[in-house]
Amino acid sequence: MLKAFTRNYEDNSTEAGFQFTFYCDLCHDGFKSSFIESETYKKGKLMRGIAGGAAALGHLLGGKLHNLSYTVSHGSNVLSERFHGMSPEWQKEHEKAFEMAQNEAQRHFNRCHNCRQWVCDADFNEDVGLCVECAPRQNVRIAKARSDRIMDEIVEQAEAGSFFTGKIESKTLICPVCNKPSGEGKFCNNCGANLSMNICPGCGAQVAKGVKFCGECGTRL
């Protein structure tokens, strides 16, 4: 039974060689160990050592072997199913390669003395020997708090400030004479027609020139 320094790992080994991926318990980023080619596979002993039948052999050599993760509690069961029929020589190689992979990966992981999780270097507060979840880095917290306060002040100023102080006026966008976009001036950009607004004698609302009835009270203009 294989025992790892962390339970959060994946066995990527195949009949051709051995490789493992170890994951951070916080961010779940992974470190993949170097690939180690199987001496048994190179020597051709794997064909004679497989006892799982032609179907199992075809499945393995066909490249359809899926990655399966396993923990200490059920790792032996998963391995016995995945690598069923492998020769004793291959199994020994597998265990040795797993130990080498752990030695390689463990240099990139740290164990939190509080929560006992294995975390990558990026998630480890080396000043206090704890993961950043148990003991966040002070400079990171200060920077985050400062950024949050700046955003709050921006929102507060935006809500309290008045950004438009001009006069809202009605504008005729389509010239009533040529029926083309007239621009924002007092005269049409296309035909020169006067675009100043009329005043409804019934309600006093501003009405565009050329309109026959007031849109507010219906008075004929």
C-alpha positions in Angstrom: 0.0 0.0 0.0 1.4 3.4 -1.0 1.5 6.1 1.6 2.0 9.7 0.7 3.0 12.7 2.7 -0.3 14.2 1.5 -3.6 12.5 0.7 -4.3 15.0 -2.1 -2.5 13.4 -5.0 -3.1 11.5 -8.3 -1.3 8.6 -9.8 -0.6 9.2 -13.5 1.4 6.0 -14.0 1.0 3.7 -17.0 2.5 0.4 -17.9 5.3 2.4 -19.7 6.4 4.4 -16.7 5.6 6.3 -13.5 4.4 9.8 -12.7 2.4 11.5 -9.9 0.7 14.8 -9.3 0.5 16.3 -5.8 -2.0 19.0 -5.1 -2.1 22.0 -2.7 -4.9 21.5 -0.1 -5.8 25.2 -0.4 -5.5 26.4 -4.0 -5.5 22.9 -5.5 -2.6 23.8 -7.9 -0.6 20.7 -8.7 3.0 19.7 -9.0 3.7 16.8 -11.4 6.8 14.7 -10.7 9.3 13.8 -13.4 8.4 10.8 -15.6 10.3 7.6 -14.8 10.3 5.0 -17.5 9.7 1.4 -16.4 12.6 -0.9 -16.8 10.2 -3.8 -16.9 8.4 -2.3 -19.8 11.6 -1.6 -21.7 12.7 -5.2 -21.4 9.5 -6.6 -22.6 8.7 -8.4 -19.4 5.3 -6.7 -19.0 3.7 -9.0 -21.7 4.6 -12.1 -19.8 3.6 -10.6 -16.4 0.0 -9.6 -17.3 -2.6 -12.1 -16.1 -5.6 -10.0 -16.7 -6.4 -11.4 -20.1 -6.3 -10.0 -23.7 -9.1 -7.5 -23.0 -7.3 -5.9 -20.1 -4.0 -5.8 -22.1 -5.7 -4.2 -25.0 -7.3 -1.6 -22.7 -3.9 -0.7 -21.2 -1.9 -0.7 -24.4 -4.6 1.2 -26.3 -4.0 4.3 -24.3 -7.4 4.4 -22.7 -6.2 4.2 -19.1 -7.9 7.0 -17.2 -6.3 9.0 -14.4 -7.7 7.9 -11.0 -7.0 9.8 -7.7 -7.0 7.9 -4.5 -6.4 8.6 -0.8 -4.6 6.6 1.9 -7.9 5.2 3.1 -8.8 3.5 -0.2 -5.6 3.8 -2.2 -4.7 0.1 -2.1 -8.2 -0.8 -3.5 -7.9 1.6 -6.4 -4.4 0.5 -7.2 -5.3 -3.2 -7.1 -8.1 -2.5 -9.7 -6.1 -0.2 -11.9 -2.9 -2.1 -12.0 -4.3 -5.6 -11.8 -2.1 -8.2 -13.4 1.1 -6.2 -13.3 4.2 -8.2 -12.6 5.9 -8.1 -9.1 8.9 -6.4 -10.8 6.6 -3.6 -12.1 5.0 -3.2 -8.7 8.4 -2.8 -7.0 9.3 -0.2 -9.6 6.0 1.6 -8.9 6.6 1.8 -5.2 10.2 3.0 -5.7 9.1 5.6 -8.2 6.4 6.8 -5.9 8.9 7.3 -3.1 11.2 9.3 -5.4 8.2 11.4 -6.6 7.3 12.3 -3.0 10.9 13.3 -2.3 10.8 15.5 -5.4 7.4 17.1 -4.7 7.8 17.6 -0.9 10.3 20.3 -1.5 7.5 22.4 -3.0 5.0 21.8 -0.1 4.7 22.9 3.5 2.6 21.5 6.3 0.6 24.0 8.4 1.2 23.4 12.1 -2.3 24.4 12.9 -4.7 22.8 10.4 -2.2 20.1 9.3 -2.9 20.8 5.6 -0.2 20.5 3.0 0.1 23.7 1.0 2.3 25.0 -1.8 4.9 27.7 -1.2 2.5 30.4 -2.4 -0.1 29.5 0.3 2.4 29.2 3.2 3.2 32.1 5.6 6.8 31.2 6.3 7.2 33.9 9.0 4.9 32.0 11.4 4.9 28.5 9.9 1.2 28.4 9.1 -0.8 28.4 5.9 -2.2 31.7 4.7 -5.8 30.6 5.7 -4.8 30.2 9.3 -2.4 33.2 9.3 -2.8 35.6 6.4 0.2 37.7 5.4 0.0 41.1 7.0 1.1 43.0 3.9 -1.5 41.2 1.8 -4.3 42.0 4.3 -3.1 45.7 4.5 -3.1 46.1 0.7 -6.5 44.4 0.4 -8.0 46.6 3.2 -6.5 49.8 1.6 -7.9 48.8 -1.8 -11.4 48.1 -0.3 -11.4 51.5 1.5 -10.4 53.4 -1.7 -13.3 51.7 -3.6 -15.7 52.6 -0.8 -14.6 56.2 -0.9 -15.1 56.4 -4.7 -18.6 55.1 -4.3 -19.4 57.5 -1.5 -18.1 60.5 -3.5 -20.0 59.4 -6.5 -23.3 59.1 -4.6 -22.8 62.5 -2.9 -21.5 64.4 -5.9 -23.4 66.2 -8.7 -21.8 65.6 -12.0 -24.3 67.4 -14.4 -25.1 71.1 -13.8 -26.3 72.1 -17.3 -29.8 72.9 -18.4 -31.9 70.2 -19.8 -33.5 71.3 -23.1 -35.7 69.6 -25.6 -34.0 69.2 -29.0 -35.4 68.3 -32.4 -33.3 65.4 -33.7 -35.2 65.0 -37.0 -35.8 68.0 -39.2 -39.6 68.5 -39.8 -38.8 69.9 -43.3 -36.3 67.5 -44.8 -36.8 64.5 -42.3 -33.1 64.0 -41.9 -30.9 64.2 -38.8 -30.7 67.9 -38.0 -27.8 68.1 -35.5 -27.9 69.9 -32.2 -27.9 73.5 -33.4 -30.9 75.9 -33.9 -30.9 75.3 -37.7 -31.0 72.0 -39.6 -27.6 70.9 -40.9 -29.1 69.6 -44.1 -31.7 72.2 -45.2 -31.1 75.1 -42.9 -34.7 75.1 -41.5 -35.3 76.8 -38.2 -35.4 74.2 -35.4 -36.5 76.4 -32.5 -39.4 74.9 -30.5 -43.0 76.3 -30.6 -45.0 76.8 -27.5 -48.4 75.2 -27.2 -51.1 77.8 -26.5 -53.1 75.3 -24.6 -50.6 74.0 -22.0 -47.4 75.9 -22.6 -45.4 72.8 -23.5 -42.5 73.0 -26.0 -43.5 71.5 -29.3 -41.3 70.9 -32.3 -41.9 72.9 -35.5 -44.1 71.2 -38.0 -46.1 69.2 -35.5 -49.9 69.7 -36.0 -51.1 68.7 -32.5 -49.6 69.1 -29.0 -48.4 65.8 -27.6 -49.3 66.9 -24.0 -52.9 68.3 -24.3 -53.9 67.6 -27.9 -54.4 71.3 -28.9 -54.3 71.9 -32.6 -51.3 74.0 -33.5 
